[in-house]
């Protein structure tokens, strides 16, 4: 093949000579419109010619949107972003991008088509955050196609990205926290989740972090828990057929040692003892350091969504619909801020890598984290009027 750059009415186009048609004998040419100057068009032509010489050139008309988006998910997202982001991007692609744009030719995709899709999704009730992810998927995959020379411009550059919309956070009062924990502790069905939910409220941990804790990472002597990984559900099972997996924290600050309240330690020790008693009665081996803290009696971890759905059903039963499990994290941070704990200390406990609130703080000591946990304990006790016994120094 040969190529040239042609000026048509002040705009430059690349013309690829594809030789004669074997049926009609007529010469075939492919015209590709470009944006920019003649040198820029010539540079694009040279890149195409290099691809031809190396056998890597693919005709734009032969690449479909579905193929290239999936290619980007497999070659970039899978290896560079978190497992949960990978799964979320694939779900959005499958449900919201491919049904409308999947069969489009990649080089024929226009900005207005993408804008129309995003507008339609917003009007249909899809959340702003999901539409923003949809936009990011298309922009990322098309940008890779542009770099690879498969398209001559990224149509997403001409699309107005939806603005972030921050929902009002539902902050549980201490009265609400006590009501929920008291009911969970005595409810026959939800009692097994009580230690997990209390830990969520007393630490502000994310769901996956809570569920990924192993007994060897709990130190009741120092009142600390080491957060080394997060538990998640994968759409595609691994080589052993397992769908539950552990992943490393996304950032260095997410891998951390947090301080826990004495009340939390009491509940964890009781949970440890009761679990061992139940396992012994069933003829199961006793707990080891490698066992999950929150799991089924046989040691198998809960499905993450099982915990979320159980919480949702529980709060509805308590007459408090709309209170999400993640609101435990918000409540933890908010009550500490309200009682004067520095934002940087809270960020350390929560595993935030950087926030506008905490950029000026650089060094947080373990002792300051202990004080944060002690503050939460004091507020918790002052609103309950109950005297919790202190935990033992070690798990027996």
C-alpha positions in Angstrom: 0.0 0.0 0.0 1.0 3.6 -0.6 -0.3 6.8 0.9 -0.4 10.5 0.5 -1.7 13.6 2.1 -4.3 15.7 0.0 -5.6 19.2 0.7 -9.3 19.3 0.2 -10.9 22.7 0.7 -8.3 23.7 3.3 -8.5 20.4 5.2 -6.0 17.6 5.0 -6.9 14.0 4.4 -4.8 10.9 4.2 -5.4 8.8 1.1 -4.4 5.1 1.3 -4.0 3.3 -2.0 -5.3 -0.2 -1.5 -4.5 -1.5 -5.0 -7.0 -2.8 -7.6 -10.2 -4.5 -6.7 -9.8 -8.2 -7.8 -13.4 -8.3 -9.1 -13.9 -4.9 -10.8 -10.3 -4.1 -11.6 -10.9 -0.6 -10.3 -8.3 1.1 -8.1 -9.4 1.3 -4.4 -8.6 4.2 -2.2 -9.4 4.9 1.5 -9.8 8.5 2.5 -9.2 9.4 6.2 -10.0 12.9 7.3 -7.6 14.6 9.7 -7.6 17.6 12.0 -4.6 20.0 12.2 -1.8 21.0 9.8 -0.2 19.2 6.9 2.8 18.1 8.9 0.5 16.5 11.5 -1.3 14.7 8.8 2.0 13.5 7.3 3.1 12.3 10.7 -0.1 10.2 11.0 0.5 8.9 7.5 4.0 7.9 8.3 2.8 6.0 11.5 0.3 4.1 9.3 3.0 3.2 6.9 5.2 1.9 9.7 2.3 -0.2 10.9 2.0 -1.6 7.4 5.6 -2.5 7.2 5.5 -4.3 10.6 2.2 -6.0 9.8 0.4 -4.3 12.7 -1.8 -2.0 10.6 -5.5 -2.6 11.0 -8.0 -0.9 8.8 -10.2 1.4 10.9 -13.4 0.1 9.3 -12.5 -3.4 10.6 -12.4 -2.4 14.3 -15.7 -2.4 16.1 -16.3 -0.4 19.3 -17.0 -3.6 21.3 -13.8 -5.2 20.2 -11.6 -2.2 21.2 -13.3 -1.4 24.5 -12.9 -5.1 25.5 -9.3 -5.0 24.3 -8.7 -2.0 26.6 -10.3 -3.7 29.5 -8.2 -6.8 29.0 -4.9 -5.1 28.4 -5.0 -2.0 30.6 -7.8 -2.0 33.2 -7.2 -5.6 34.3 -3.5 -5.0 35.0 -3.5 -1.4 36.2 -6.6 -0.8 38.2 -8.1 -2.5 41.2 -10.1 -5.7 40.8 -13.3 -4.0 42.0 -12.8 -1.3 39.4 -12.2 -3.9 36.7 -15.4 -5.7 37.5 -17.4 -2.5 37.8 -16.1 -1.2 34.4 -16.9 -4.5 32.7 -20.5 -4.4 34.2 -21.0 -0.8 32.9 -19.6 -1.8 29.5 -21.8 -4.8 29.2 -25.0 -3.1 30.4 -24.7 0.4 29.2 -22.1 0.8 26.4 -22.2 -2.2 24.1 -26.0 -2.5 23.6 -25.9 1.0 22.0 -22.4 1.6 20.6 -20.9 -1.9 20.5 -21.6 -2.6 16.8 -20.4 0.8 15.7 -17.2 1.0 13.6 -14.6 2.6 15.8 -13.5 5.2 13.3 -17.1 6.3 12.7 -17.8 7.0 16.4 -18.7 10.6 16.8 -18.8 12.9 19.8 -22.5 13.5 19.5 -23.2 9.8 19.6 -21.4 9.5 22.9 -23.0 12.7 24.2 -26.5 11.3 23.3 -25.7 8.1 25.1 -24.6 9.8 28.3 -27.6 12.1 28.2 -30.0 9.2 27.7 -28.5 7.3 30.6 -28.9 10.3 32.9 -32.5 10.8 31.8 -33.2 7.1 32.4 -32.2 7.5 36.0 -28.6 6.0 35.9 -26.6 7.7 38.6 -24.2 10.5 37.8 -21.3 8.5 39.2 -22.1 5.5 36.9 -22.4 7.8 33.8 -19.0 9.4 34.7 -17.5 5.9 34.8 -19.2 5.2 31.4 -17.5 8.3 30.1 -14.1 7.3 31.6 -14.3 3.9 30.0 -15.0 5.3 26.5 -12.4 8.1 26.9 -9.7 5.7 28.2 -10.3 3.1 25.5 -10.5 5.6 22.7 -7.4 7.4 23.9 -5.5 4.1 23.7 -6.9 3.6 20.2 -5.7 7.1 19.3 -2.2 6.4 20.6 -2.1 3.1 18.7 -3.1 4.9 15.5 -6.4 3.2 15.1 -8.3 6.4 15.1 -7.2 10.0 14.3 -8.9 11.8 17.2 -10.7 10.9 20.4 -14.4 11.8 20.0 -14.7 11.8 23.8 -12.7 15.0 23.8 -15.8 16.8 22.4 -18.2 15.4 25.0 -19.2 17.3 28.1 -18.5 15.0 31.0 -21.2 14.9 33.7 -20.4 16.8 36.9 -19.9 14.9 40.1 -22.9 15.1 42.3 -22.3 14.6 46.0 -25.3 13.1 47.9 -26.0 14.3 51.4 -24.4 11.8 53.7 -26.6 10.1 56.2 -25.0 10.6 59.6 -26.2 8.2 62.3 -26.7 9.8 65.7 -25.2 8.0 68.7 -28.8 7.2 69.8 -29.3 5.5 66.4 -26.0 3.6 66.7 -27.0 2.3 70.2 -30.4 1.3 69.1 -29.1 -0.7 66.1 -26.3 -2.4 68.0 -28.6 -3.3 71.0 -31.2 -4.9 68.6 -28.5 -6.7 66.6 -27.0 -8.2 69.7 -30.3 -9.7 70.8 -31.9 -10.6 67.4 -31.8 -14.3 66.9 -31.3 -14.0 63.1 -28.9 -11.1 63.0 -26.9 -11.8 66.1 -24.1 -13.5 64.1 -23.4 -10.2 62.3 -23.3 -8.2 65.5 -19.4 -8.4 66.0 -18.9 -7.3 62.4 -21.3 -4.4 62.5 -20.0 -3.2 65.8 -16.4 -3.3 64.4 -17.6 -1.3 61.4 -19.0 1.4 63.6 -16.1 1.5 66.0 -13.3 1.6 63.4 -14.8 3.1 60.2 -13.4 0.3 58.1 -14.6 -0.3 54.6 -16.7 -3.5 54.1 -14.0 -5.4 52.3 -11.4 -4.4 54.9 -13.6 -5.7 57.8 -14.3 -8.9 56.0 -10.6 -9.5 55.1 -9.3 -9.3 58.7 -7.7 -12.5 60.0 -7.2 -13.4 63.7 -3.5 -13.2 63.3 -3.9 -9.5 62.5 -5.9 -8.7 65.7 -3.8 -7.7 68.7 -5.9 -7.4 71.8 -2.8 -6.6 73.9 -2.1 -3.4 72.0 -5.7 -2.8 70.9 -4.8 -2.8 67.2 -5.8 -4.4 64.0 -3.5 -4.7 61.0 -5.2 -3.9 57.7 -3.2 -5.8 55.0 -5.8 -6.7 52.4 -9.4 -6.4 51.4 -11.9 -9.2 50.6 -13.9 -9.0 47.3 -16.0 -11.1 45.0 -14.8 -11.7 41.5 -17.1 -12.3 38.6 -14.8 -14.9 37.0 -13.6 -17.7 39.4 -9.8 -18.2 39.8 -7.9 -21.3 38.8 -9.2 -23.1 41.9 -12.8 -22.2 41.1 -13.0 -19.6 44.0 -14.9 -16.4 43.6 -13.9 -14.9 46.9 -10.4 -13.4 46.9 -8.1 -11.0 48.8 -6.5 -8.0 47.2 -3.7 -5.7 48.4 -4.7 -2.2 49.5 -4.9 0.3 46.7 -2.5 2.7 48.2 0.3 2.6 50.8 -1.8 4.5 53.3 -4.6 1.8 53.0 -2.1 -0.8 54.4 -2.1 0.4 58.0 -2.4 -0.5 61.7 -5.5 1.0 63.3 -6.4 1.4 67.0 -9.6 -0.2 68.3 -11.7 0.7 71.2 -11.7 -1.4 74.4 -15.4 -2.1 73.8 -14.6 -3.4 70.4 -11.9 -5.6 71.8 -14.3 -7.1 74.4 -16.8 -8.0 71.6 -14.0 -9.5 69.5 -12.7 -11.7 72.3 -16.2 -12.9 73.1 -16.7 -13.6 69.4 -13.5 -15.6 69.3 -14.4 -17.7 72.3 -18.0 -18.4 71.1 -16.7 -19.3 67.6 -14.3 -21.8 69.0 -17.0 -23.3 71.3 -19.4 -23.7 68.3 -16.7 -25.2 66.1 -15.7 -27.6 68.8 -19.3 -28.8 69.2 -19.5 -29.4 65.5 -16.2 -31.3 65.4 -14.4 -28.6 63.5 -10.8 -27.5 64.2 -10.3 -24.5 66.5 -9.4 -21.1 65.1 -5.9 -20.3 63.8 -4.2 -17.0 63.0 -5.1 -17.6 59.3 -8.8 -17.8 59.9 -11.1 -14.9 59.0 -12.5 -13.0 62.0 -15.9 -12.6 60.3 -17.0 -15.7 58.4 -19.2 -18.8 58.5 -18.5 -21.4 61.2 -16.7 -23.6 58.7 -14.3 -20.8 57.9 -15.6 -19.9 54.5 -15.9 -16.1 54.2 -19.2 -14.3 53.8 -20.1 -13.0 50.3 -19.7 -9.2 50.5 -23.2 -8.6 49.2 -24.6 -11.0 51.8 -23.4 -8.6 54.5 -24.8 -5.6 52.7 -28.2 -7.2 52.1 -28.4 -8.5 55.7 -27.7 -4.9 57.0 -30.4 -3.5 54.7 -33.0 -6.0 55.8 -32.0 -5.4 59.5 -32.3 -1.6 59.4 -35.7 -2.0 57.6 -36.8 -4.3 60.4 -35.6 -1.6 62.9 -37.7 1.0 61.1 -34.6 2.8 59.8 -34.6 2.3 56.0 -32.1 4.1 54.0 -29.3 3.7 56.6 -26.5 2.1 54.6 -23.7 -0.1 55.9 -21.1 2.4 54.6 -22.8 5.0 56.8 -21.0 3.4 59.7 -17.8 4.7 58.2 -19.3 8.2 57.9 -20.6 8.1 61.4 -17.2 7.1 62.9 -15.4 10.0 61.2 -18.1 12.6 61.8 -18.4 11.9 65.5 -14.7 12.1 66.0 -14.5 15.4 64.1 -17.4 16.8 66.2 -15.4 15.9 69.3 -12.2 17.7 68.2 -10.1 14.9 66.8 -7.8 16.3 64.1 -8.8 15.4 60.6 -5.3 14.0 59.8 -5.7 11.4 62.7 -9.0 10.3 61.3 -7.6 10.1 57.8 -4.9 7.8 59.1 -7.4 5.5 60.8 -9.6 5.5 57.7 -6.7 4.8 55.3 -7.2 7.9 53.1 -4.2 8.5 50.9 -4.6 12.2 50.6 -7.5 14.7 51.1 -7.7 18.4 51.0 -8.4 18.3 54.7 -5.3 16.5 55.6 -2.6 17.6 53.1 -0.9 19.8 55.7 -0.4 17.0 58.1 2.5 14.7 57.5 3.3 12.7 60.6 0.7 10.8 62.6 1.9 8.8 65.6 0.4 5.5 66.8 -0.2 7.2 70.2 -2.4 9.9 68.5 -4.4 7.1 66.9 -4.9 5.5 70.3 -6.3 8.8 71.6 -8.7 8.9 68.6 -10.0 5.4 69.5 -10.2 6.5 73.2 -12.3 9.6 72.2 -14.8 7.4 70.4 -14.9 5.0 73.3 -15.6 7.9 75.7 -18.4 9.3 73.5 -19.9 5.8 73.1 -19.9 5.1 76.8 -21.2 8.6 77.7 -24.3 8.0 75.6 -25.0 4.5 76.7 -24.5 4.7 80.4 -23.1 1.2 80.4 -19.8 0.1 82.0 -18.1 -2.3 79.6 -15.5 -4.5 81.1 -12.0 -4.2 79.7 -10.7 -6.9 77.4 -8.0 -9.4 78.5 -4.5 -8.8 77.2 -4.4 -11.8 74.9 -6.8 -14.0 73.0 -6.8 -17.3 74.7 
